[in-house]
Amino acid sequence: MGLISGMVMGVMVGVAIMAGWSRVMRRRSTKRIAKAADIKVLGSLTRDDLRKLCGDSFPEWISFPQFEQVKWLNKHLSKLWPFVVEAATVVVKESVEPLLDDYRPPGIKSLKFSKFSLGNVSPKIEGIRIQNLQPGQIIMDIDFRWGGNPSIILAVDAVVASLPIQLKDLQVYTVIRVIFQLSEDIPCISAVVVALLADAKPKIQYTLKAIGGSLTAVPGLSDMIDDTVNSIVSDMLLWPHRHVVKLGVNVDTSDLELKPQGRLSVTVVKATSLKNKEMIGKSDPYVKLYVRPMFKVKTKVIDDNLNPEWNETFDLIVEDKETQSVSFEVYDEDKLQQDKRLGVAKLVVNTLEPEITQEVTLKLLHSLDPIKNRDTKDRGTLHLKVKYHPFTKEEQLEALEMEKQAIEERKRLKQAGVIGSTMDAVGGAASLVGSGVGLVGTGIGAGVGLVGSGIGAVGSGLGKAGKFMGRTVTGPFSMPRKNGSSSTAPQPDQPSA
C-alpha cells in the first residue's frame, strides 16, 4: 500500500514539475517574442523618430553604431579642463568679441564681454566616428555635449539703455567635424578643419538675466542676442562654413577652403494675404533675404499694403548647393519702434535645376525652427522667381579676386559709419561697378544716408570671418535691380527710430 502511495505521489510531483517547467518556458518564450518585436520596432526607427522619443539628450551612437564611446577620453578631459579653461578663455574672448561687434543688431550700439570664464565643468564626448572619405584626409565626427557653468556677463549698450546681461544655464549639443589633412612631414598633419555639422542642428540653450535691472528695459533685447548668437554659429561654423588652421609653412589648403559654386538670382515678385500688425491702417512690408546671415539684402518698403508687389531681383552667392538654403523674412516697417516680423520662409537650393527659371510660392511661417513653429495661423504667401547658375572656373576665380576688394571696401564703409554692422541688410539705390558674378564692388551716388558725401553703398566682405574661414567667398551681397532696369548697388539698412 505504501509502495503504491509513493508511486502515485511521485507521478503527481513529476507531472507538477513538468507542468510548471512548461509554463515557465512558455512565459520566457512569450517574453522573448515580445522583446524581439520591440527590438525590431526600435531597429526600424529613424533618427527623427529617436529624437522625438528621447529629445535632445540621446547620444549619436544610439542611432549610429559607428560612433564609438570614448569614456577614457572623458576621464582625461576632466583632468585637463582646468588648464584648457585658462588658455581657452583668453583665446575665445579675443576671437568672439570682434564677431559680436560685426553681427550686433542695429538696436545695439556695443556688445562686449565684461566677464568671461568657461567654468570648472568639462564637456562630455558621447561618441566619435572616424571616416576616410578622401585620400590624404581623416575625418572625425565628435558628438559633443556641454552642460557647463561658465561665468559670462555681456556689457550691452543699446540705443535706449545700457545694462549688464548674465548668461546662465548654458547647454550645448552639437556634432563637431574635424578634418585632418595628412602630410609626409612631421607631425604628419599639415592642416586642420573644424566645423559644426548641419545634419544634427547645433543647439545652444541658455538663460539671460539682467544684473541690476530688467530685460524689458530694452524691448526685444533677448531676441536680439538670440539672433546674434544663432547668426554667428550658422554663418561662421555651421557646415559648409569652416575654420581652417594651417599647421605648417607653405601649406596648400585650397582643397579645404570653401569656394563659390554658383549664383542664385532671386526675384521677389510679391506677397499675398499678409497678416496686419498695425492698429491703424495696414502694415508697411518689406523682405529680407540671405543665404548667409552676414550678407542680408532687402527689398524696398511698400506702404500700407497687405498684398505688396516688389518685382526686385537679387543675385546671391551659393557656396554649397547641397546644404545651403535661402531664408526670407517679411517685416512690417515701424518708424517709432522695432520692425515687426510678419513671417519667414526657406527655399532649399538643391531642389533647383541649373539654368532654369522657376516660379516658387512659399508659405510664410512663424519660425523656421520646427520646435518653435507651433503657431499654425495663416501668415500669407511669398511669390518668387529663381534661377541657379553654376560658376565656371573663370567665374569662380573672378569671384575670389573680387572678394579681396570687397572686404577692404566694406571695412572702409564701416569705419566711415555708412554701415553699422555686418548684419545690416542692404537694399538697392546707388549705381554699381560690379564684378558680374553677384559680388558688389563700390558705388558712387547718393541715397545712403550721408548728406553730401557722395559715397555709394556697399561692397561685400567677411569682416572678421576671414581669419576663420581662409578665403571663403564673401557671398550674398547682391546686385538688386528692378526688372528691366540696370543693376544697382545695395545701400545700408536704415535703423528704425
Buried (B, 14 or more C-beta within 10 A) or exposed (E): EEEEEEEEEEEEEEEEEEEEEEEEEEEEEEEEEEEEEEEEEEEEBEBEEBBEEEEEEBBBBBBBEEBEBBEEEBEEBBEEBEEEBEEEBEEBBEBBBBBBBBBBBBBBEEBBBEEBBBBEBBBBBBBBBEEEEEEEBBBBBBBBBBEBEBBBBBBBBBBEBBBBBBBEEBBBBBBBBBBBBEBEEEEEBBBBBBBBBBEBBBEBEBEBBBEEBEBEBBBBBBEBBEBBBBBBBBBBBBBBBBBBBBBEEEBEBEEBBBBBBBBBBBBBBBBBEBBEBEEEEBBBBBBBBBBBBBBBBBBBBBEEBBEBEBBBBBBBBBBBBEBBBBBBBBBBBBEEEBBBBBBBBEBEBEEBEEEEEEEBEBEBBBEBEEEEEEEEEEBBBBBBBBBBBEBEEEBBBBBBEBBEBBBEBBEBBBEEEBBBBBBBBBBBBBBBEBBBBBBBBBBEBBBBBBEEEEBBBBBBBBBBBBEBBBBBBBBBBBBBBBEEEEBBBBBBBBBBE
